Amino acid sequence: MTRKRENETAGVKKGKVMALFPIMYLSGGTCVTLIMIGASTMKIFFQMVFGEPCPLSPIEWYLVFTCTAILLAQLPNLNSIAGVSLIGAVTAVGYCALIFILSVVKGRLAHVSYEPPRGQSDTTMVFRAWNALGIIAFAFRGHNLVLEIQGTMPSDAKQPSRLAMWRGVMFAYLVIALCLFPLAIGGYWAYGNLIPTNGGMLGALHKYHEHDTSKFLIALTSLLVVINSLTSFQIYAMPVFDNLEFKYTSKKNRPCPRWLRIAFRGLFGCLAFFIAVTLPFLPSLAGLIGGVALPITLAYPCLMWIQIKKPQKRSTNWYLNWTLGIIGMILSLLVVIGAIWGIVEQGIEIHFFSPQ
């Protein structure tokens, strides 16, 4: 598993701090965000299907989504959720395609603008760009699961797991890029500065095209987003579940019983629900969340390779990996600074215990 290798290369305590914290942090933050996205999309789906105001409050929708996600999150490990991952991938491609096509076909909104906000200094623009990189990193947040998944794959000298994992990662990120970048470009062209602060592209589609677009298509898009959020919750929560069960089995020296596994999942779901209700402005911190966890992708692999392979000092590979690792850490730091600058400069609407 990932933790074993990192503990061997950086020491037990350093390995836990360097790897376990950002993985758990990003997994937990992603699950909280998924609760917000899934619950708000459930509300849109209800309105499209029944054509009447929603009787539930946002907190109640959060609870409905969380309970559904926990009921579905009973598979034991990453090996057992391959089918769930496939469903999530198919629904993601489906709703990205639908939102992109519907937004582009409907054309640009009247009075749309692509100009950046006026009166901003060059420094502010640079920090905003760094913050944008953090948001993009959060969109590609699967990097916190890559090593966890590779740790479950069979590996030997003839067929090392890294080769299959490399091909899988390249294909996965290609699909993600083909989904997200056209969606971002098409959405910016269609909505520009009029895109809602909350709700993103689906919120814009519902807000501006609810009356001139088939309700079936909007409902179908919403349903795909809900299914994707539920499946993604299973995937991103699994490292947390694995870690809790790993600690139990290490301490008790016996398999984790089923009732305790269910309790772990319920406890995590309650905690994620509480954070989602307490901090409903968390999506506004996407750049910061993405930046803090970015070293897992940009720096750790290079530094781990040096510790494992122990190349000759001042050799080409030694310089290359140290350079890439340092650049990765610097870029991560700049992204975090940009996110903090954006929060300080623009501010965020803080409303505790008041989901919108």
N, C-alpha and C positions, 0 to 999 in steps of 0.2 A: 504494500500500500504506500501511498504518498508519504504518510507521516513517518514510516520506518526509514525510508531513504533520506528524508530531510533530517530526521533525528541523527542518522549516521553521519551525515555530512556537516551538520552545523551544531551537533550536540543536542541533548534531549530538551533542555530548557529553551535554547535558541530556536530549535526546530519548531517547538510549539508556538513560540511567540511570533516567529517569522511567517509560518505557514498556516497554522491552525486558526489564529485570530482573523486574518483577512478573509480566509475561506468561510469561516462561520459568520463573520460580519457581512460579507457580500451575500451569502445564502439567506441569512435572516432578513437583510434589507430588501432583497429581491422578493422574498415571500410576502413581506409586508406590502410592498408595492403591488404585487399581484392581487392581493386582497382588495386594494383600492380600485385597481383597474377592473377586476372581475366583478366586483359588487356594483360599480357604477354602470358597467355594461349590462349586467343583469337587469338593472332598472330600465335602460333603454330598450332592451329586448321585451320586457313586460309591456312597456308603453306601445311598442310597435304591434305586438300580438293582440293585446286586449283593447287598445285604442282609448284608454282612459287614464286619468292620473293615478300614479302609483300609490298604493295604500301604505307602503312601508317607508320608514325613515331611512336615511343613509346608514345609520348604525345598524339597523335591522338587516339591511342588505349585506353589510359587512359580515354580520353573524350568519346569515344564510350561506354566503359563499364559504366562510371559514368552516362551518360544519360540514358542508358538502366536500370540501377539500380534504378534511381530516378523515371522513368516512372512506374516501377513495385512497387515502395514503396508507394502506395496510400492507403493501408489498414489502418484503423483508430487506431487499438490498438493490444496488444499482443493476445487477445482472437481471433482475426480475422485471425491470421496468422498460425493457426495450420496446415492447408494444406501445406503452404509454408515450415514450419518446417519439415513436413514429406517428402516433395520432397528433401529438403536439406539432410536429414538423408539417404534417399535411394541412392542419387547420391554420397554421401560421402563413404558409404559402397562399392558402385560400383567401384569408381575410386581407392580406396585403394586396393581392391581385384585385380583389373586389373594390377595396377602398381606392386604390390607384386608378382603376378603370373608371369608376363612377365619378371621381373628382375631376379627372382629365376630360371625360366626355361632357360633363356639365359646363366646362369652361371656367374662365377666370371670373371672379366676383367683380361687381362694379366697385370702383374707387379703391381697388386693391393697390397696395404700394409695396415696393421692394427696397425702398431707401432705408438705410440704417437710421436709428434715432439721432436727431440732431443735437448738437451741443456737447458731444462726447469727445474727450481728448484721445490722442493716439494711444496713450497708456491704457485707457479704459478699453479701447478696441482690442488691444493685444490680450488683455486679461479675459475679455469676453471670448476671444478665439480659443484660449487655453481651456476655458470653462466648457466650450463647445466640444473640445476633444474629450473631456471627461464624460460628457453626456454620450458621445459616440462610444466610448469605452464601456459605459454602462449598458448601452444597447447590445454590445457584443460580450455581455457579461458571462457567457458560458465558459470563459477561461478559468474560472475557479473550479470547474468540474473536470477539466481535461485530465489532470494527473490522477484524480480520483477514479475516473473511468479506466484509464490505462492500468491502474493498479489491479483491476478486476480481470484483465485480459490474460490469457495464457501466453507464456513467453519462454523461449529456449534459444540456444545459440544459433540454430538454423533459421528460426522464424521469430526474431525479437518483436515484442509487442510494439516497440516504438515505430516500426515501419508501417504496420497496419493503422496505428493511431495517427501517424502523420498523414496518411492518405485520407482517413476519416475526418480529421480536423480540417484539412484543405477543402474537402468537398463540403463540409458543413458550413464553413465560413464563406465559401463561394455562394452557397444557397442563401445564407443570411444577407450577404452583400447585394445579391440580385433582388432580394425582397425589400430591404430597407432603403437602399440608395435611390432606386426609382420612386419609391413611396415618398421619400423626403423631397426629392427634386420636383416630382409632380405635385405634391402637396404645397410646396412653396410657390410654385407657379400658379396654382389655382387659388390659394388663400392668402399668400403673402403675409402681411402684418395683421390680417384679420383672423388668423387661426386662434382659437380659444386658448387661454392660459391653461385651463384644465380640460382634459378630455382628448387632446391631441387631434389626430386626423379623423378618428371616428366621431369625436365630439363635433368637429367642424362639419362633417358630412351630415350628421343628425341636425345640427343647428341651421345650416344654410340650405339643405336640400331635402328636408323632411317632407315638404309638400309637393315637390316636383320630381320625386324619385319613388320608385316602387317600394311600398312598405315591406314587401316580401324580401327584397334585396337588402334593405337596411337591417331587418330582423335576422336574416341569414348571416350577414356580416357580424352582427352582435353575438349571435350564437357561436360562431366560429371563434370569436375573441374569448368568450366565456369558457369554451372547451379548452382552448389553448392555455388560458390562465390556470385552469384546474390541473391540466397535465403538467404544465411548467412548475406548478407548486410542488408536485410530487418529486420532480427531478431536482429542483434547487434545495428542497428541504432534506433530501436524502443524506447529504454529508453531515447534517446536524444529527439526524437519527443514527447514522452509523457511528458517529463519535460518542453519543450517549450510550449506545449498546456496547461499543468497544471498551468504554470505561467500566461498565458493569461486568462484562466477561473477564476483563483483566483483573478486577478486584475480587470477584467471586469464583473465578476459574470454572465457570460453567456457562452453557448457552443462556441467552436472554429469553425468559419465558414469554409466551404470547401476550399475556395480560399486561406485562410490564412494557412490552413494545407498544401496545395500544395506549398505555398511560403516557409514555414518552411522546407519542404523536399528539395526543390530546393536550398535554402540557405545552408543547411547542405551539400548537394552534392557538391556544388561549393567550399565550404571550404575544404571538404575532398579531392577533386580533386586538389585544390591549394597546400595542404600539400603534397600530393603524388608526384606532379611534383617538388615542392620545395625541398623535403627531400626524394629522391628516395632510400636513404640508410637506411630508417627506419627499414626494416626487420632485419638489422644487430643489432638493439637494442632490439630484441625480449626478450632476457633475462632480460633486464632492465624493459621493459614494463610489463612483467609477474611478476617480483619481486615487483614492486611498488603496484600492485593491489592484491597481494597475501593475505594481511591481511583480505580482505573481506571474504575469505574462512577459513583461519586458526585461526584468532584471534577474529574478530568481533562477530561471533555467541556465543562464550564462554562469552565474556564480556557483550553482550546484555542479555544473559540468567541470568547472575548475577544481572543485573539491573532490569530485569523484575520479576524474581522469588524471588529475595532477600532472598537467603538461609541464614541460621544461620552462623554467622562468625565463621571461623575455623572449620566448619563441613567438612565432606568428599567431598560433592559436591562443597562447596566453594573453598576448596584447589584444587580440580580437575580442575575446570573451570579456576581459576586464573592461574594454572600451564600451562594448555593447551594454554590459551590466550597469556601468556608471551612467551612460546616456539614458538608459531606461529609468534609473532612479531619479535623475535630474528631470526628465520629462514628467515623471509621476509627480514630483514636487511642484513643478510649474503648473500642472493641471490642478493640483490641490490649491495652490495659491490663487490661480485664476478663479476657481469656484468660490473661495472665501471672499475674494475681491468682489465678485459679482453679487454675493449675498450682502456684503457691506454697502456696496455702491447702489444697488437697485432695491435692496430690501426684499423680504418675503412676507407674505400675508400669514402671520402666525395666528392660528385659531385652535387652541387645545380643546380636545373633546368635542369638536364641532365639525364633523365631516360635511363637505358640501354635496 
